[in-house]
């Protein structure tokens, strides 16, 4: 903290001036707004562009250009076409993803440099982040920067919202669909002198979503409008950047989500849930700073506080009126996280840059059923890490890194011992020429158990296990970057060995416990190709995944909801100066699930999703557009008992 305060009061020009990273936002000269040096956001998504991690890791980025081409409005839509990523609907009516077969709980998610997983269960439903202010999405697979801290077992997802700009701007959107869904958003940005600011608001509402006309009625779902599927989402953000001088900058950001949603009952299960979330709120405030302290020392910091509150109501039946049965309850969470990430960078070795991290995070969970007093659990997580670039020659470079993390339970009356983990990785990159580069990497990553995994009794059905250890994985991978003619592409061959995976174990009839008994192996190939064509772009991606259960006492080699084949394609074409058409396709095949009622392993349907869009500029700053989702009106189940929406037609207006 002393270093931070001292840096903020240092005189102009106290540190040496460095070239800004490639994606820094430069302020254009204006008659009314003087030009000032670019401000580098204090977040890992920018930090990675200046060291060897991006050059050595498997990173796929969906930038602003593709977001505009596909008219993307959520992180889910942006990540749908990233190799290795697969989304499915969760049992709580949200969206969860897997990355190369790793569960979302095993992947770290950051929004503008702030970790956003919920303290209790380690998950966050990124579909709740409604809005049109997404600037970029960066997905790092397996081998990802250790500067992200702990719990990046399977990789890292960085979501970056649109940064403030000097030029005043206003964007607005209004949209409706034949499913009864309404969407509206507005964004404003501007600046004066060394100050930049932006703000946004978004609202989305639907009374239900419609199933495919081909859907066959089940015991818990008649078809048509999906039962108990209404929702309303509201999100507000505000950001301000102030460039103190050429060497120091500060950024303040705040966001608030105020949502409510219903959970459709399982359409196939003989024991469906009847749930509603009348409250789902999340608020984040963060302070980020960036300093060039000397000619050889830089410092970036992120200080954050994240509050989450939700209320879940479980009812007796589909009338949603009574709560008298054993499984009916009211549950309330009131959680928060606070902490900081410090990123010193050193230029003291001639062989390459040195980057470090010191991070601290306290997670607090307060939960209760009905009007009982709140139970409280808490954990402290500390990470110290270092990464070193080694430039062997103009063509060959190395990267080595490691971090040490400790998870210490600190809840009321908690006497559990702290859990420590050491993570390490190394990679070599060879530039074979202008058109070909190769990388070989190996990494050891880990994930600590969540408070839910450690302490939850699941209403008497689970025996808590405060002695759970961290899950660990060994990743190995070979990666090629290629360019030929107008095409650019990549290919990755990967293999991951997961050990000490946390799994449910039956203790006695009606009682289970989570234990570190599972093992798994995920291996496969990722291919990605893209090119610009006259007045447009096209891209295609394919993932072959072989996910195997390798636990000693396994009943099957299969792992649920990990498709063996995932193919996606997208394209966009401009028609003259005023019109643009585009579309995307995804095909998901060969995945299995374990039937909740029978315990048998069964195949899930293959899914072919085609989406089309068209936009026409009516005036210089006003456009009309149309979108068609699930063009073929396929009747698909993304998970057991959870049917996907049918065809949806949306029409909207955009003003800028």
N, C-alpha and C positions, 0 to 999 in steps of 0.2 A: 504493500500500500504506500510506503514511503517513496518507493521508486516512481509509482504512478503520480503522486502529488507533485514530486519534484519535476517530473517530466512536463506536467501541465503548466508549470510556472517558469520553465526555462525560457530565456529570451529567443527571439526570432533568429533562426539559422544556427541554433546550438549544435545541431547534428549535421552530418554530411547529407547531401541530397542524393537520393537513389532514383533510378529509373522506375516508373510505376509498372506494376504487373500488367500483363496483356489485357486483362478484362477490367482494369480500373476505369472509372467513369470520369472522363475529362469534361470540364465545364467549358462550353464554347463561348467565345467572346461575344458580348452583347453591348448595345449602346447603353442600356440601363443597368446591366449586371456585369461588373468587371470580371475578367478571366482570372481564375485562381488555380493553383496547382491541383492535380487530381488527388482525391482522398481515397485511400485504400481501406476498404472495410475490414474490421478486425474479426475475421472469421476464417475458418479453415478452408472454405471453398475458394477463397482468394489466395490464402497462404500456399496451397498446393501448387499454384501455377508457377511459383518461383523456385521450387526445389525439385529434387529428382523423383519424388514419390509418384507424381503424375506420369513421368517418363517411364517409370518402372512398374506401375500398377495397371490393372485392367480397369479403366475408367470410361464410362459412357456418359456423355453430357447431352442433354436436351436444352439447347439454347433458345434465345429469344426468337431467332429466325424461324425455327421449327415450331415453336409455340404459336407464333402468328400464322404460319402456314396451315397448321392443323386446328387453329382456333381453340387451343387448349385452355380450360378454365379450372383445372384442378390437378394436383400432383398425380392422382390416379391415371388420368388421361395421358399425362406426360410420360409416365413410366411404363405404360402398356406395351410400348414398342422397344424397350430396352432389352437386349439379350439377357437371358438368365432370370428375368423377373416374371412372376406369375401371380395374378390377383385372383382371389375368390371372395365370395360373400361370407362374412362371419356370422356366427349364431346370434350375434347382437345387432344384426342389421347394418353392419359397417363393411369395410373392405380391409382385408389383410393380405399381405403379399409374402411370397417366398423368393429368396435370392439364391440361385444355384442349389435349391433344395433346403436352404436354411430358413427356419421359421422367422417371422418378423421380430419376435422377441429376442432373437439372436443377432439382430442388425440394428446399429445405432442410427437414429434419425435426428438431424439438426435442421432448424429453421433459422436462417440468418445467424449461424454460429452458436445457437442455443440448443442444447439437448432437450428434446420435448417428450420423451417417454413418460407415461404416467407412473408416479412413484410406486404404487401398490403392485401392479402386474407387469410393468415394463413395456406395455404396448401403447400405441397411439393410433387411432383411426384417422389416417390422413385425408380420408374423404370428407371429414368434418371441416376441413380448411377450405371453405367455399370462397370463391372470388376470382377476379381476372387479373390479379397483380403479380402473377408468377413470372419471374425473370429467367430462371434456369433451374434445372434439376440435374444433379451430378450423382451417379451411382458408382461406387467403388466396390468391386467384387473381391472377397477373400483377402487378398493382399492389398490392404489400404493403410493409409498413414497411421502410425501408432500415436501421432499427436492428437488423434480424436479421443484418446483416453481409453477407459475400460469398456467392456461389453460390446466390442465390434467383432464378435466371433465370426459372423458370416459376411460382414461388409459394412458399408456406411452409405447412407443416403443424405445428401445435402440439398435442402430446398432453399432457394434464394428468391426473395421477393424483389420487386422492381425498386431500384435505389432512387433517392431524390435526384433531381436534375436541375440545372440552372434555368433552363428554358421553361417558362410557365406552360402548363398543359392541363387539360381536363379530358378524361375519357368516361363515357357512360354507356351502359348496355341495358336493354330490356328484352326479355325473351319469354315466350310461352310455348307450351307443347300440348299435343292431343291427349297426353296422360293427365292433364290438369296441373302440370307443374309450371310454376312461375319463377323467374329469376331476374334480379336487377342488381346492378353494381355501378359504382362510380369511383373514380380515382382522380386526385388532384395533386399537382407537384409544382414547385417553383423555387425561387431563391432570391436572395439579395446579398450582395457583398460576398462574404465567406460562408454564409448560411444557406443550406439546402434543406428543403422539407418536402414531405409527401404524406398523403393520407388516403385511405380507401374505406369503403363500406360496401357490404354485399349482403343480399338477402335471397333465400331460396325456400320455396314452400311447395308441398304437394300433399293432397289428401290421400294418395295411394300411388302405386305404379301398376301398370297393366301387364298381365302375362300374355304370352303368345296365344294366338287363336288356335294353335295346335296343341296347347296344353290339355292334358286329360285330367279331369277332376280326381281328387284323392279324398281320403277321409277327412283331412284337415284343410283342404283348399278346393273351392269350387271352380276356380278360374276367373277370368275377367280381371276386375280390380283385385290386387293382392290383399288378402285379409290383414288388417292391423299394420299397414305399411306407411302411414302418414308421417310427415316430418316437417320441421321448420328450422332453418339454419340462419343465423345472423353472425356476421364477423366484421370487426372494426380494427383498423390498424393506423398507426401514426409513426413517422420516422423523421428525425432531424439530424443533419450532419453539420458540424461546425469545424472548419479548418482554422486552427489557431494560428499556425504559420506553416512554412514549408516542411517542417519536421514533426509537427504534432497535430493530431485531429481527434475529434471526439464525436460519437454518435449515440443518440438515445432513441430507443424503439419501444413501442408498446402495442399490444394486440389483445383483443378480447373476443371470445366466442361465446355466444348464448344460444344454445340449441335445445331442441326437444325432439324426440322421435319414438316411434313405436317399433316393436320387434315382431315381424311376422312369425307365426308359429311354424314349426317344422312340418312341411307338407306330407311327409311320409312316416314319421315316427309315431308309435303307439303311445308315447308319453311326451306330447309337445309342451313347450313352455308358453305361458301367456304373460308376456313382459311388456312394460312401457317405461321409458325414461322421460318423465316430465321435466327433468332438469339435467343438462349436460353443459357445464360451463368451464371455460379455461381462460386464464389471463396470464400474460407474460410481459414482463418489463425487463429491459436489458440496457446496459451501458457498455459501449465498445470504444476502445481507444487505440491509437496507432502512433508510434513514436520512433523516430530516428535519433537515438541518444548520442551516438558517436559515429565515427566513420566505420566502425566494426561491430556495433551493437545496435540492434533494433528490438522493439518490444511491442507486442499487440496483446490486448486484454479483452476479455468478455466477462462482465459481471451480470448475474441474472437472478430473477425471482419468478417462479412459475407456480401458479395456484390452479388447482383443479377441484371441482365439486360436481358430484352427480347424485341423482336419486333414482333408484330402481324400484318399481312396483311390480310384484308378481301376484297374479290373480288365480282364482280357482279354475276358470274356464274362459271360453271365447266371448262371454258376455262382458268381461272386464268390470264386474260390479262387486264381487265378494272376495274375501280373503280369509277363508275358514279352514282350508285344507292344509296338510302338513307342509306342502311345498310353497304355500303362499306367504309372502312377507313384504315388508318395506325395508329397503336398505339404503343407507346414505354414506357417501364418502366425502371427506373434506381433507384433501391432500395438498401439500406444497413442497417445492424444491427450491433451494437457494444455493448459490455457489459462484465460483469463478474459474476461468481458464486463462492462464498466463502463457504466452508464446514468445519466449526470447529467441532471437536469431543472431548468430555470430558469424563474422567473416574474418576469422583469425588463421585458418589453415589454407595454404595455397592450393590444396587438392580439391577443395569444395566447401560449400556452406554447411553450417551446423545449426540445426533447429531443435528446440526443446519445448517441453510442456510441463507445467505444474498446475494441476487442477484439483479442485475440491468441490464436492457436492453433498449436501445433506438432504435426504428424502424423508418426509414425515407423512405417515398415513394415519388418518383418524376415521374409523368406521363404526357403524352401529346398525342394529336391526330395530325396527319400530322406534320407540322413544327411549330405548335404553341409553345409559351413558356411553360416550364414545370410548372405544378401545384405541390405544395408540401404539404404533410401532414406528421405529426410525432407524435409519442407517446413515453412516458417514462413509463416503467413498473418496479416496485420495489416490492420485496417479502422478508419477514423475516419469518422464520419458525423454529420449534423445534420439535424433536421427542425423546421420552423417552422409553427405554426398562425397563420392570419391571419383574425380574425373581422371581416369587412367590415360586417356588420349582423346583426340577429337572424335573418335568413333566409338570408344568404349567407356562406359561409366558404371559405377557401382553405387548401391545404397544399402546401408546397414542401419538397424535401429532396434531399440528395445524400450520397454517400459515396465514399471513395477506398480501394481495397484493393490490396495488393501480395502476391503469392505468390513466395516466394524458396526455391528448392531448396537444401537444406543437407546432402544425403546424402554419404556417403564418396566422395571423388573427383568430386563433381558440380560441373561448371563451367558449368551452364546459367544463363542470364541471368534476373533476376527479371522477372515479368510484372505489370504494373499495369493497373488498370481504374478508370474513373470511371463511376459510376451516378448517375442523377438522375431525378426525377419531380415532377409537379405535378398538382393536382386542384382542382376547384371543386365545392362542394355547395350546392344551393339547396333550402330547405324551402318548398314551395309552399303548405303548409297542414298541418293535423294529419294528413291522410290521404295525402299525396304528397310525396316528396322525390326529387330527381334529382342525379346526379353525372356529371361528365365527367373522365376521367383519362388521362394519358399518362406512360409510364415507359420508361426505358432500363435494362435489367438485363443481368447477365453471369454466366458460370460458368467457373471456371478448370479446366484439364485435371487429371485425377486422376493419381496416381503410376502406376497401371496403364496409363493411356493414354500417359503419357510414356515409360515404361521397359520395359514388358512385352515379352518376345520370344516369348511364347506357344509355348514349347518349339521354337524355331527357325522358326516359321511367320510371325513378325512382325518387321519392322525397327523398333526403337524410334525415337521422334521427340521428343527433348527440346526442340525448338523450337516445339512446339504453342502456339498462341495461345488466348486465352479465347473462348468462344462468347458472342455478344451477341444481344439481342432488343429490339425496340421494341414496346411494348404500347400500344394505344389502346382505350378502352372508354367506353360510355355505360351508366348503371345507373339503374334506377327502383325505389324502395321504395313500396309501395302498401298501403292498407288500405281495405276496404269491408265494412261489417257485421262479421261474425265472422271474415272472411277476412283474412289477411295474406299478402303476396306480394312477389316481386321479379322483375325482368327485366333481363338484361344483354345488350348487343350488343358483341362484342369482336373484335379483330383483332390478331394478333401476327406480326411479321416476324423470323425467325431467320436470322442470318448467321454465317459462320465456324464452322458446325456441324462437329463432328469426325466423320469417316466413314472407313471402310475403303477403301483404294485398292490395286489389284493392281499390284505392282512387276514381278513376273515369276511364271511358274507356280510355285505353292507358296509364294510370299512376298508378304506384304501389309504396308501401313503405314497408320497413322492420320494423316490430314491435315485441315486446316481448309478443306474444299472445298464443303461442303453448305450449301444454303439451303432454307428451308421457310417456308410461310405457314399459320397456323392462324387460322381465323375462324369465328364462329358465334353462336348465341343460347342463353342459359340462362334457364329459367323455373322458378320455385319458388313453391308456394302451400301454405298450411297453415291449419288452423282447429281450434278446440276445439268439440266437440259435447257434447251431454248425456252425461256419464259417459265421455268418450273424446276422442280426437284423430285427425285424419286429415291426411295430407300427400302432395303429389305434386311431382315434379321432372322436367324434361325438358331435354336438351341436344342441340342440333344442331351438329355439328362438321364443318367442311370443312378437312381437313388435306392440304396439297399439297406435294409435293417441287418446289422451284423451282431446283434445282442446274443449272448450265449444261450439264453432260454427262449429265443424267438419262436413264435408259431408260424411266422411267414417272413419271407425276405422283403416284402413290400413295405413302402412308406406311403401314407395317405397324401393325396392331393399334390402330387409331384409329377406332372405330366412328362412323359418321355420325349415328346415332340412339341415344339412351340415355334410356329412360323408367323411372321408378321411382315406387312408391307405397307408403305404409304406413298402418296404422290400428290403433287400440287401443280396446277397449271394456270397461268394468267392468260385471259382472253382479252386482248386489247389492253387499254389503260384503266378500264373501270371494273372488269369482272375477273373472278377467280373461281376455279372449281378444284375440288380435291376429294380425297377419300383415303381410307385405311382399311386393312383387313388383318385378321388374326385367326389362326387355326391352332387349336389345342387338342392333342390326341394322346391316347394311351395313359390314362391315369386311373387309379383305383381308390376305393374307400372301404372302411370297415363298417358294415351295417350296425347301427346302434342297437337295434332290437335283436338281431340274430347272432351278431358277432362274426358273420361270414364276410369274406373279402369279395367285393363285387366291382366290375368295371363301371366307371362313370362315362356318360355320353361324351363323344368328341364334339367340339364346339367350333363352328365357323361363324365369325362375326364380321359383317361388312358395314361400314359407316360411310356416308357420303355427305358432302357439304358444298354449298355454292354461295358466293357473295357478290353483290353488285353495288358499286358506289353511285348513289343517286345524286349527291352533291359533293363538293370538295371534302366536306367533313361529316357526311352522313351516308351510312351504308345499310343495306338490308341483306339478310342472310337466311338460309334455310339449312337444316341439318336433318338427316335421317339416320337413326341408330338401329342396329340389328335389322338391316334392310330385308333379309330373307325371313324375318319373323321366326327364327329358330326357337324351339322350346327346349331350353337347356337347364341343367342343374349344375351350378358352379360348385356346390358341395352337397352332401347327402341331405335331402329334404329341403334344399334352398333353391327354388327356381329363379332364373334370371328374368329381367324385364323383356317383353316382346318388342316389336317394332315401335319406334317413337318418332314422330315428326315434330320438329321445333322450328319456330320462326322468330326472328328477332331483329332489332335495330341496334346499330352501334354509332355513337357520335364521338368525334374527337376534334 
